[in-house]
Structure formats: C-alpha cells, structure tokens
Amino acid sequence: MTNVQSLSLPFWGRFGGGLILLNMKTKTLLITLFSFLILNAFAASKVKTGIEVLRENNFKILQGKRVGLITNPTGVDSQLKSTVDILNEAPGVKLVALYGPEHGVRGDVYAGDKVETTIDKQTGIPVYSLYGKTRKANAEMLKDVDVLVYDIQDIGCRSYTYISTMGLAMEAAAENNIEMVVLDRPNPVGGLKVEGNLAEDKFISFVSQFKIPYLYGLTCGELAKLLNGEKMLGTQCKLTVVSMKGWKRKMTFDQTGLPWVLTSPHVPHATSSFYYAASGILGEFSFMSIGVGYTLPFQIFAKDSIDASALAKRLNDLQLPGVLFRPIFLKPFYAVGQGKNYSGVQFYLTDYKKVRLTEIQFYVMQEMAALYPDKKCFGPDTEKRYDMFDKVCGSDQIRLLMSKNMKVADMLPYWRKDEVAFQQLSKKYYLYK
C-alpha cells in the first residue's frame, strides 16, 4: 500500500502552505482524499491477467466444456487464488484433468526431478505428468478433454521449459482435435528485449524447443500465436488467447502491480528473470558459481582462487551499457563450490533499457580467460557439458567461434544475426502496444 508520507516533497510542497492554515480535522480529510485518489490511480493501472479476464467474461469460451488445465503455482489471480480452484468452482465449466510441467502443478517437485502422475489432494482431479517419461499429452491423457487451457507464468527466456510444455500441448491439441486456450501473462523482462540467434535444427531440444531467439520479447500468448501462425509446430491447432488488460510492451513485471509467485526455486523474484538471462548459459557448466546455492541466484560469477577486484575492474573497464560489477566473497551453501571460499563479482543492472542481458556472461568468460588462461570455461573439465551448452545457445557456433580466441567479438555477430528479422516477424502477432 502506498503511504502518503512516501510521496515526494515537490508534491507536498504545492499543498503544504495551504495545509498549515487548516485545522487538524480538515487536514486529515484532505490527506485521506489524496491517499484515496493515489491508491485508486495505482489500482486503475493494474494489469489483469488472462484468468481474470476470462472470469470477467463469465468463462464464456469454456461453458459446457470438459477442461484440462496445464498450470503450476504461478497460475493465480491478483489475490493469489489458484487457477485450479477458479476453474474448478466456475459455473458451467467442468475441470476434469490437470497437467504438471517441470516442478509440478503444486510446485512440490525440485528442478529437474520427474513429475509423477497422481491425484490432486485438494480437488480429487487426476494430475498427469508432462515432465517425466511423457512431455506431450497423449490420447489416453486427453480422452475426456474438450479443451486444453494453459496458465503458467514464464520468464521470457527460450531455455526455460514452460514454453516448451506449451508448444507440445498445442501439438497434442492439434493431433487430438481439441481446442487450445492460452491465458496470457506478462513477459517479466518486457516485450522489447530480443537477444540471441534462432535455435537451429540440430539443437532443437526441451531447452530450445522452437526457432526463436534466446530472449524473444513476447508474452506466452503472443508466442503461441506466432508458433501457430508460422506453423512452427507442424499442424496448426484451434487456438484462442485470452489477452491481458493493461499490459504494455515496455512494462517489466514490477510495473504490473501483480504479485510474483516464484516460477522455480531459484527464480524467487520478478527481477530474477533478468539475472537468469544474464548468467544461465554459463551456469550450464560447473565452471563458476552463478549464485545458485547462495543467497543471490543468477546474480554472481565466482570461483575459488581468483582476484575478485581484478575481475571486477576488467569487467567495469569494458564499460558495458547498463551494468556494473563489484567484488564479492562468499561460501556457497550448496551446488557449485559448496562449503568453499569463493570470490568473484556481483553484477548490478543500472540502465535496463540499454543493457544486453545475455551478453554479460560471455564477457565474464572472456575476462576470466584473460586473467587465468588455465581457467578457461571451454576445456577438459567442461567438455562433457558442451552438448547442453550448445542446446541452450541453440547452436554450436557460439562455443566454436568464441573458443578460438576467447573473445566475445568473434561470436557476437552470430549471436545477434537473427534479432532484427525476428522482431519484424513478431509484430504480426503482437497483442499489446
């Protein structure tokens, strides 16, 4: 809640002289009025997600239909009520099946662990796993379903598996001749950042399911329309996207007024999506800690026996737009470097409009190689992870080009080559300005 005392002095300066002349009762009434107006101004600008818009329209598109819902704990309204419960209670809607992506419908499965098929304890509805032996719903799992509904908060990054689940669900819907509904949600990095090359045929995987850039600058609803419209999934499905109200392309999640529900254990805050994009590719190696296992997931680059001040200086000397680095010293609680004294850098985003998020990690690789030629990220110790690194990058060219001289400049044209064309293509599917 906004506190009137937190308003800027220029605001109160315009009214302060008059307030001094008023009695306490009148002052209190005026302050209450100003507070009411301010709070309502914030409320009016609040984004409504797809599930809230669907509810406003009395669930019209689901009336009389048997619904299968793909969701997880991020599928909530602005009051944190689960989409599972909303649809289960919706008049005229019959919720008959739930489908669990990575981490499960209730978020009780750790990253990478397989999701089991079970019964949801709160509703008694069967829950089918989409993160185990089966990643695409089969005919048996869909036999009682008329329409598949998808409602999951994503983080705007190709390697994050929720959009892969969405795309496979669209394929399943097309193959089984059922409808597909995507309840739209904000892209937390906004709708303006597009970074990275398109994923290539050889490297299509669950962490690069589609031929889109690493940061693709679309909401999940817009992405679904693009995948369907451009026939990236083969057969097109009968797709309906329930658009948000109030969302703008320039908005990051903190500007929506919506509560953030952690999308996975190491993405606890909306801003974690920025940091994930900036360090997650390097995190495919155990070459350095990126803060997973410490209190700053995805926000640091650290290793044993390195000069933190020297690394921070080299990175700051590059004058990369929108980011600064400071030395940091830590002892990870688990994961890479558990229990060891590590040192490195924490990075801060100082100008979000200018920063190239994904490229931060490549410059860290470059400067680490310059400081410590024996500690290059590409070498015998990391070779077994090359395949996953390449899949996340969507190509082996990023690794091959950079590893020649450990210079970002050698791979940057390749990393950036598809961005402008993809942005132009994407505009056909924009739902928001």
N, C-alpha and C positions, 0 to 999 in steps of 0.2 A: 504494500500500500504506500502511496506517495504521502510523505509528510510535508506539510506546508512549510515547516522550518527549513526544509532542504532546498527550497526554491532560491534562485539566485538573488543577490542583492539588487541588481538593476530592476527586477520585477517588483520587489517590495519598496524600492526607492520611489517608484512612481506613486505609491499609495501611502507611504509611511507618514508624510506630513499631515495628510487628512486624518489618518487613524489616531494620531496624537490628540486631536481635538474632540474625538468621540468618546462616549462613556464605555465602560467595560462591556456592558451587555451588547451594545451596538457593534463594538469591535469583534466580539465573539461571533455574532451573527454574520458579519461580513467575512470573517475568516472561514466560517463553516460554509458559506456560499461559495467562496473562491475554491475551497477544497473540493466541494461537490462538483463544480464545473471542471476542475482539473482532472479529477478522477473519472468523470464521465467522458472527457476528451480522450483519456487513455483507453477507456473501455470501448469507445467507438472505433478506435484504430486497431483493435484486437483482431487477429486473424481467426477465421473459423475454418477448421479442417473439414475434409470430406465427410467424415462421420457425422459431424454437427450439421452440415448442410443436408445430408441425407435425412437426418432426423427432423430438421425443419420442414422438409418436404414430405413428412409422414411416411418415409420409407417406400415411396410410391413405386420405384423401379423393382422392389423386392416383394411386393404384395402378392400373396398366394403362391410364392415360390419356396422350394426347398434349397436352403442356402448352406454352402460350405465356406468356412471362413479361414483364411490364412492370416495369422496375426501372431503377435507376441506382446510382452508388457508395454511396448511403446504404442500399441493401438488403444489409445484412450481419448476421451474428450477433454475439454479445458478444465473440467473438475476432477480429472483423473479416474473417471469411470471407464471400465474396460469395454471395448467394442464387443467383446464376447457377451457381456451382460446386457449391453444396449440392444444387440440384435436378438438375444435370447428372450428379452422382455418385450420386443417390438410387436405390436398387434398386427396380425396378418402375415407375419414372417415366421417361417419355420426353420430354425437353425438346427441342422442335422449332423454336421461334421465340422471338426476343427483340424487344422493342419499346422504342424510345428516346424518352423525354419530352424536355422542354427540358434542354439540357446533355448529352444522350446517355446511353446505357447505361453507358459507362465514364467519363463526366464530362469528356470531352475537347472539348466544344463550348461556346463562350463564350455568355454570357447574350444571348438574342435571336437568335443565329445559327441558321440552319436545320440540322436534323439530317438527315443523308443515310442512305439505305438502303444497307446494306453487309453484310459478313460479320464476325462477331466473331472476331478473330485467335486468342483463347485457346481457343475451343471449336469453331470452324468452323460455328457455328449462325448462320443468317441473322438480321440485325437490321433491323427495319422502323422507319421514322421516324414518330413521332407528333408531330413539331414541325417541320413544313415545309408542303408542299402538302396533306398529309393529316394531320389531327389526330385523326381517328377511324378505327380499323382497318376496312378494307373486306373484302368477302367473299373477295377474292383473297388478302389477307394472313392470313386466318383459315381457309383451306380445309383445312389439315392439323391443326387445333387442336380438341381436345375441351373444354378448359377454359382460361380466361384467369386468370392469377394476377397480382395487383398487390402489390408490396412496395417502397414508397418512403417515406422519412421526410419528413413535411410540417412546416410551421411554424405551423399553426393560423390562417392568415390567408386570407381569401377571394380576394385578388388574386394569391396565389402559385399558379402554374399547374398544379402537380402534381394537385391535387384536380379541376381541370377535365379533365385527362387521365384520371383515374379515372372520372369521371362519363361521359365519352364512351366509355370502354371498356365500361362497364356497358350503355350503349345498344347498342354493337356486339354485345355478347354476347347481348342480348335479340333483336336483329334477325337474328342468325345461329344462334339456338337452341343456344348453347353455355353452359356453366357459367361463373360468375364467382366467384373466390375472392380475398378481401382478407386479406392477412396484416397484422394490426394492429400499430401502433407508437404510442408516446406522442405526445400533443399537447404540444410543448415549453413552451407558455405555460400548461399545465394545463387542467383541464376545468371551470373555474369562471368564466373571463372570457368574457363575451358583450358585445360592443360594436358599435354601428353599426346603421343601418337595413337592412332587407331590400333586396336588389337588385331593381330594378323592370324591367318588361318591355322598355322602350325601351333599357335599359342592360345587358342580358344580353350578355356577351362572354366571351372566353377569360380575362379577368382578373376577371370576375364572372359565372361560369357558372350559378350557382344562386341561388335566392331565399332566401339565408341572410345573417346579419349579417357584418360585416367580420371580427370575431373571433367564432367560432361555438362554441367551448367543447366540441368533440367530437374524439375520435380519428378517424382516417380510416375505421376500421371502423364506428364509430357513425354517422359521416356517410353512409357507403354505405348502411347500414340505413335511415336517415332518407330519403335520396333515393329509395330503392326503395319503402319503405313508404308514403311520401306521394305516390308517382307523379309526382315532380318531373322524371323523365326520360322520361315517356310510358309505353311498355311496360315492365313490370317484368321484371327478369332473374332467373335462378335463382342466388341469391346465398348464399354461405357466407362468414362472417367467422371467421377463426381468431383467437380472443381472446388477449390477453397474460395472463400470470400475474404478480401482484404490483403492478400499476399501480393507483393511486388518483387520484381526480379532483383532489385538492389538490396533486398532485405536479407540479413543474416538472422539466425534463429533468435538471438537475443532481442531483436526488434519486433518479434511477432506477438509478444505478450503471452505466449503459450508456455506451459510448464515443460521442462525437459525430463524425459524418462531415459535413463541410460540405455543406449542401444546394444551395448555389450559391456562386460565387466570393466574393460579398460577405456571405455568412452563414457565417463561419468557426467560430463558437462557438454553443453552445446558446442563450446569452443574446442572441445577435444577433437571434433571433426576437422578443424583447421590443422591441428598438430598431427593427426593421423596421416593427412595428405602429405605433410612435410617430412615425415620420418618413417612411415610404414614400409616403404620399399626397402630401405636399408635394414629395417627390422627383420626382413626375411633371413638375414644372416645372424649368427650369434657373434658377429664381428665386434659389435659395440652394443652397449645397453642404450635403448632409446627411452628409458624411463619406465617401461613395463616391469613391474616388480619393485618399483619405488613409488613415491607419492606424486610423481609428475609423469604419468604415462604419455608417451609420444613427444614429450617436451624437451628432452635432453639427448645429448650424444656423449657417451662416457665409456672409458676403458681403464684398465689398470696401467700404471707406469707411463702416463703421458703428462705433459706440461699443459695444464688447463689454461694458464694465462697466455702461453704462446699460441695455442689453438684459437682461443677467443680473439687474440689480436689479429691473427692471419685472416680469420673469417670477417672481422669487422673492417679490416683494410680492403676487403673486396668491395665494400660499400654496396652490398646487395640492397635493392629497393625494399623498404618496408620491414626490415628485420635487423635486430641487434643481438649480440651474443655476450654472455658473461661467464666467467669461470665458475664451476660448481664442483663440489666434493661430496661424495655420498658412499653409502654402503647398501647396495640393493638388498631387499628383504627376501626376494625370490627371483626366479628366472635368471637371465644373463647376469653374471657377476655376483650371484647370491653370496652374501657374507664377506665379500672382498672390498678393499678400499679402492674405489673408482674415482676418477677425475675426468673432467671434460667441460662441456658448455651447455648452458640452458639458453634457449632462444626465445626472443620476445618479438611479437608482431607489432610494429609501430605504425604502419600505414597499410591497412588491409587492402585498399584499392590497388596499391602498387605492387604488393608482394607477389612473387611467383612461388606459391607454396611448395609445389612438388620438387622444385629445383634446389631447395635448401639442402636436402640430404645429399645430392650429388656434389655440391660444393664442399660439404663436410668430408666426403670420400676423397675429393681432390686434395684438400689441405692436410688430411691425415697422411696421405701418401707422400706429400712433400715433406712433412715433418718426420715421418717414420717410414722410410721405404720398405722396412721389413714388416710393417703392419698394414699392408695394402688390403683392401676389402676383397679383392679378387686374388685368390691364391689357394694353395693346397688345403688350408683349413676350412675354406668356404665352398670348395668345388662341389661338394655333394648337394649344395643348396642352389646351384646355378639354375637348375630346371625351374624351381619355384620362383626365383628372382625373375627369370625371363617371362614366365607366365604372368606374373604381376605387372611387369612392364609391357606385356603384350607383344614382345619381340625380343630376339636375342641381340639385336643391333645396338641397343643401349649399352649392354655389357661389353660387346665386342669392340665398339668404337671407343668407349671410354678407357678400356683396359690397355689400349696401345700405349698411351702416354699419361694416363690418369688425369686427363684434362676434360673438364666439362665442355669446353668449346668444341671438342671433337664430336660429341654426341648431341649437342643442343639443337642443331638444325633438324636432326632426325626426330628428336623428341617433340619439336614444335611444328613439324611439317603439315599436320592434318588439322590444326586447330581452327584456322580461319574458315576452311571449307566446311567443317562440321558445324560451326556456329551458323553459317549461312543455311545449311540444310535444316538445322534445328528450328529456325524461325518459322518454318511451315507448321510446326506442332506446338508453338507457344500458346499457353492458355492465359498468360499473365503478361502485363507490360513491365 
